[in-house]
Amino acid sequence: MKKGLFFSIALAAGMCMAATAVQAKTQFVTIGTGGITGVYYPTGGAIAKMVNKKKKEYGIRATVESTGGSVFNVNAVMNGDLEFGIVQSDRQYQAINGLAEWEEKGPQKDLRAVFSIHPESVTLIAAVDSGAKDIADLKGKKVNIGNPGSGQLQNSMDAFSTVGIDIEKDIAAEGVKASEAPGLLQDGRIDAFFYTVGHPNGAIKEATSGARKVRFVSISNVADLIKTHPYYAKSIIPIELYPGAENEADVSTFGVKATLVTSAKVPDEVVYAITKEVFENFEEFKGLHPAYSTLTKESMLEGLSAPFHPGAEKYYKEAGLLK
């Protein structure tokens, strides 16, 4: 009897230790995204879901966090507060080269690229009653240029520079999140706002569906901007996606790519698992959003400025995407 009792206690203790060991092996990772109305948040959620399906195989538990955007995500990844972050390609370029917000801190040498995702257009929307049809017409207007830590803040500053508009002197600049801007525009509290995003987008649909009529505003001198900013490319906003807008033709602008970044300090096996699950479930990933319709596996290795993380590089070589 005593022997049986001893065996039962030993067995229970062994199972407890085994469960603790399994739990100890689980690595928790967080993916920083953006506002919940944008494309970043559901993208991060989908990546996390793919990895979590194989939690027992990889020993990884992924979660997603809504954040202030690209700059926040880079800094949080570098500080170790996030393992991954979705970041605009221009912000990745600036961080790895110590430009813009990272001029004082210097190059973020531990920043690593995982893959790029969808193209994002620098989208400028104005109320019809503001009279603005081109960005040059916004002089003297109240414009939301983006919240601190967002990608569109720098994009809007670059866009205004093409027509010589000083955001401190020539406009009344607001700095709220892009998700709040449609309501402000419809309420008459701003005349226009920027949002760097993939299309179609829910916040943009909200802005174009209200009682106050709005239009997409063109951005001048894009060719000159691209010459001096190599991470930018020409882009078009398809008007057919927004029947409520007062435009008759597609609108010319410029854009960037959304990219997934991490730190050199994140273990290779974690980055390998994230990369593999996205690429091995590529068609499922493409079906997440209409903005992904033009994605190819090859294009997801483009538009990256930081070095590849070794974990991602290992998968790409196995898959024949890198030599």
C-alpha atoms as one frame of an Amber mdcrd trajectory, in Angstrom:
protein
   0.000   0.000   0.000   2.768   2.328   1.030   4.710   1.350  -2.091   1.686
   2.179  -4.278   1.184   5.499  -2.555   4.845   6.349  -3.003   4.633   5.435
  -6.703   1.537   7.626  -7.200   3.198  10.600  -5.515   6.367  10.132  -7.575
   4.329   9.869 -10.785   2.359  13.024  -9.978   5.554  14.880  -9.133   7.122
  13.722 -12.370   4.151  14.895 -14.426   4.214  18.248 -12.649   7.927  18.658
 -13.384   7.373  17.690 -17.014   4.540  20.225 -17.366   6.736  22.885 -15.788
   9.546  22.029 -18.197   7.224  22.339 -21.194   5.910  25.638 -19.853   9.462
  26.869 -19.323  10.288  26.063 -22.942   7.443  28.192 -24.281   8.741  31.462
 -25.703   6.334  34.379 -25.633   6.619  36.926 -28.451   4.639  40.088 -29.147
   4.086  41.703 -32.542   3.629  45.485 -32.510   1.220  46.758 -35.160  -0.681
  50.071 -35.422  -4.237  51.353 -34.967  -6.978  48.719 -34.943  -8.675  50.238
 -38.026  -5.562  49.926 -40.217  -4.063  46.923 -42.004  -1.191  46.401 -39.524
  -3.324  45.113 -36.664  -5.116  42.288 -38.530  -1.829  41.416 -40.254  -0.088
  40.974 -36.918  -3.035  38.990 -35.623  -2.955  36.639 -38.605   0.778  36.009
 -38.220   0.302  35.275 -34.526  -2.568  32.877 -35.277  -0.496  30.946 -37.821
   2.350  30.435 -35.353   0.051  29.616 -32.435  -1.530  26.770 -34.422   1.829
  25.025 -34.072   2.522  26.049 -30.488   3.448  22.486 -29.514   5.864  22.146
 -32.434   7.618  25.495 -32.047   7.104  26.217 -28.359   6.101  29.778 -29.269
   3.084  31.745 -28.065   2.548  34.909 -30.138   0.364  37.869 -29.247  -0.429
  41.113 -31.057  -0.413  44.647 -29.679  -1.995  47.816 -31.084   0.618  50.601
 -30.987   1.313  54.145 -32.120   2.914  52.928 -35.340   6.279  52.601 -37.062
   8.569  54.741 -34.882   7.123  53.295 -31.692   7.550  49.764 -33.044  11.198
  50.258 -34.028  12.058  51.719 -30.622  10.118  49.028 -28.746  11.845  46.256
 -30.711  15.229  47.837 -30.051  14.420  48.167 -26.333  13.253  44.560 -26.096
   9.661  45.533 -25.282   8.476  43.909 -28.528  10.000  40.974 -30.418   8.538
  42.035 -33.776   7.070  45.214 -35.227   5.350  46.209 -38.461   7.144  49.263
 -39.804   6.973  51.386 -42.939   9.940  50.809 -45.262  10.986  54.467 -45.024
  11.138  54.226 -41.242  13.202  51.047 -41.480  15.637  52.880 -43.771  15.857
  55.868 -41.434  16.346  53.737 -38.327  19.135  51.580 -39.743  20.877  54.703
 -41.088  20.370  56.916 -38.027  18.148  59.490 -39.746  15.008  61.439 -38.750
  13.904  60.376 -35.242  17.126  58.361 -34.858  19.539  61.164 -35.751  20.557
  61.697 -32.112  20.517  58.006 -31.152  22.460  57.011 -34.256  22.007  53.952
 -36.494  19.936  51.178 -34.936  22.533  48.502 -35.660  20.575  45.626 -34.102
  17.525  46.187 -36.319  16.846  43.204 -38.577  14.453  42.696 -41.489  12.138
  39.692 -41.702  10.026  40.417 -44.803   8.040  43.166 -46.514   4.305  43.025
 -46.931   1.894  45.240 -48.855   2.400  48.579 -50.614   0.993  51.611 -48.792
  -0.037  54.875 -50.428   0.458  58.262 -48.804  -3.214  59.204 -48.902  -4.358
  62.806 -48.602  -8.071  63.540 -48.211  -9.644  66.994 -48.047 -13.163  68.361
 -47.696 -14.561  69.630 -50.988 -15.553  72.893 -49.301 -11.871  73.543 -48.498
 -11.268  74.031 -52.211  -8.143  71.833 -52.153  -7.499  69.654 -55.189  -3.709
  69.516 -54.942  -1.472  69.542 -51.874  -0.327  73.078 -52.752  -3.912  74.266
 -52.105  -3.674  73.359 -48.393  -1.728  76.450 -47.434  -3.579  78.154 -44.574
  -5.755  75.089 -43.914  -6.112  72.901 -40.813  -4.507  69.536 -41.613  -3.930
  66.405 -39.560  -0.361  65.375 -40.361  -0.220  62.289 -38.114   0.432  61.438
 -34.491   3.972  61.315 -33.062   5.437  57.865 -33.639   3.404  57.225 -36.797
   4.729  56.712 -40.302   2.441  59.268 -41.901   3.932  62.099 -39.825   7.221
  62.008 -41.742   5.405  61.213 -44.995   3.221  64.317 -44.661   6.262  66.479
 -43.919   8.012  65.092 -47.006   4.881  65.621 -49.109   4.577  69.273 -48.059
   8.258  69.818 -48.806   7.586  69.084 -52.497   5.543  72.293 -52.758   7.516
  74.399 -50.282   4.895  74.380 -47.506   6.280  74.789 -43.977   4.096  72.785
 -41.562   4.896  75.162 -38.700   4.166  78.391 -40.554   1.923  77.677 -43.528
  -0.743  75.340 -42.121  -2.533  74.699 -38.831  -1.161  71.243 -38.085  -2.994
  68.670 -35.973  -1.329  65.508 -34.644  -4.033  62.942 -33.878  -4.158  59.288
 -34.904  -5.329  58.623 -38.446  -8.233  56.533 -37.132  -9.661  59.648 -35.437
  -9.232  61.934 -38.444 -12.337  60.934 -40.471 -14.586  62.022 -37.582 -12.741
  65.321 -37.246 -13.043  65.942 -40.980 -16.759  65.183 -41.018 -17.291  67.406
 -37.964 -15.594  70.326 -39.708 -12.729  70.496 -37.203 -10.053  69.872 -39.844
  -9.908  70.506 -43.590  -7.757  67.543 -44.578  -5.738  64.598 -43.252  -2.969
  62.197 -44.249  -3.039  58.435 -43.849  -0.308  56.130 -45.164  -2.168  52.869
 -45.661  -3.022  49.994 -47.965  -6.298  50.206 -49.883  -9.169  49.670 -49.424
  -9.212  50.932 -45.837 -12.041  51.258 -43.317 -11.078  54.692 -42.004 -10.861
  56.065 -45.548 -14.273  54.569 -46.363 -15.646  56.278 -43.262 -14.216  59.621
 -44.395 -15.690  59.317 -47.894 -19.142  58.153 -46.757 -20.172  61.057 -44.506
 -22.448  64.030 -45.133 -19.501  66.376 -45.737 -18.236  65.718 -49.258 -14.542
  64.898 -49.592 -12.007  64.207 -52.316  -8.584  62.623 -52.633  -5.964  65.303
 -53.152  -3.043  64.826 -55.545   0.554  65.294 -54.374   2.810  67.301 -56.710
   6.450  66.780 -57.692   6.582  63.123 -56.672   9.410  62.400 -59.137  11.691
  64.882 -57.383  10.846  63.372 -53.993  11.674  59.844 -55.149  15.093  60.980
 -56.418  16.073  62.187 -52.956  14.212  59.497 -50.956  15.016  56.042 -52.441
  12.535  54.196 -50.211   9.584  55.963 -51.882   7.873  54.884 -55.105   5.056
  56.224 -57.280   1.601  55.053 -56.273  -2.013  55.349 -57.379  -5.176  55.456
 -55.274  -7.941  53.542 -57.154 -11.067  55.684 -56.964 -13.336  52.712 -57.741
 -12.711  51.520 -54.165 -14.322  54.683 -52.750 -17.518  55.561 -54.632 -18.350
  58.262 -52.061 -15.321  60.390 -52.965 -15.782  63.358 -55.303 -13.048  62.225
 -57.730 -13.550  61.120 -61.304 -10.133  59.537 -61.894  -7.451  57.691 -59.939
  -5.200  59.971 -57.910  -1.403  60.079 -58.183   0.678  59.973 -55.027   3.699
  58.124 -53.643   4.073  55.262 -51.237   6.125  52.884 -49.133   5.923  49.241
 -48.095   4.869  47.761 -44.801   7.668  45.572 -43.426   8.113  43.185 -40.496
  11.232  43.852 -38.404  12.855  42.310 -35.361  16.038  42.552 -33.327  19.317
  40.697 -33.764  18.786  39.541 -30.153  15.615  37.573 -30.949  16.505  33.835
 -31.228  16.980  32.444 -34.730  14.436  29.645 -34.182  11.697  32.148 -33.323
  12.244  34.258 -36.437  12.582  31.107 -38.555   9.203  29.829 -37.309   7.432
  33.142 -37.976   8.910  33.377 -41.475   8.198  29.763 -42.365   4.562  29.855
 -41.270   3.790  32.978 -43.331   5.510  31.649 -46.467   4.225  28.075 -46.097
   0.683  29.472 -45.788   1.174  32.094 -48.471  -2.224  31.863 -50.196  -4.008
  32.074 -46.854  -1.910  35.120 -45.975  -2.675  36.804 -49.327  -6.388  36.350
 -48.690  -6.298  38.473 -45.542  -6.790  41.807 -47.295  -7.344  43.148 -50.839
  -4.113  45.181 -50.453  -2.221  41.860 -50.525  -3.583  40.774 -53.905  -0.392
  41.722 -55.770   1.966  40.014 -53.305   4.504  37.451 -54.492   6.979  35.575
 -52.344   9.788  37.315 -54.216   8.299  40.798 -53.641   8.227  40.118 -49.899
  12.035  40.159 -49.913  12.144  43.624 -51.507  12.026  47.134 -50.015  14.142
  46.163 -47.001  17.063  48.269 -45.750  18.119  46.438 -42.583  20.045  43.142
 -42.903  17.961  39.963 -42.884  17.716  38.258 -39.516  19.637  34.929 -39.692
  16.442  33.034 -38.832  14.610  34.525 -41.829  17.655  34.101 -44.050  17.845
  30.398 -43.150  14.274  29.828 -44.349  14.740  31.833 -47.562  17.782  29.765
 -48.494  15.920  26.512 -47.778  13.008  27.715 -49.929  15.293  28.799 -52.793
  14.357  32.460 -52.427  17.922  33.438 -51.543  21.222  31.943 -52.696
